[in-house]
Amino acid sequence: MTTSKKTWCLNAFLTLTCALTIALLCSSCERDDDDNYDHDIPDGMGTLVIDNRTFSDIYVYISGREQEKVSSDDYEFYDRDPGTYRVALEEKRGDRAWFGDADVMEGKKTVMKVYIGSRYDEYDVNWHID
């Protein structure tokens, strides 16, 4: 095999390997932003959904009581009577935290999407009603 054929084969192999690696990384790390949060809300109640879009587990406190933690890149449902609840989020083995009030409405899901904040000690939280 001549030197130019070897160079061409090597370049083609490296290009294909890079393209496949990028495709795998992009497809495996991306979560669907249109999660339907499939959950049956109990009659007379509402649900708080905490969607952890970070790489760390998050401890969840609702009205001062510790709840089931939310694993990294996962979400949990918390069924509650309608009302306003104080929510605190704390990063497991980290410095990030967030505090705020959440309104839970009968028959609805209050969704909190939690992202890493721009500062080392905070989360960014986006809300919507589903």
Secondary structure, 3 states (H helix, E strand, C coil): CCHHHHHHHHHHHHHHHHHHHHHHHHHHHCCCCCCCCCCCCCCCCEEEEEEECCCCCEEEEECCEECCCECCCEEEEEEECCEEEEEEEEECCCCCEEEEEEEECCCCEEEEEEEECCCCCEEEEEEEEC
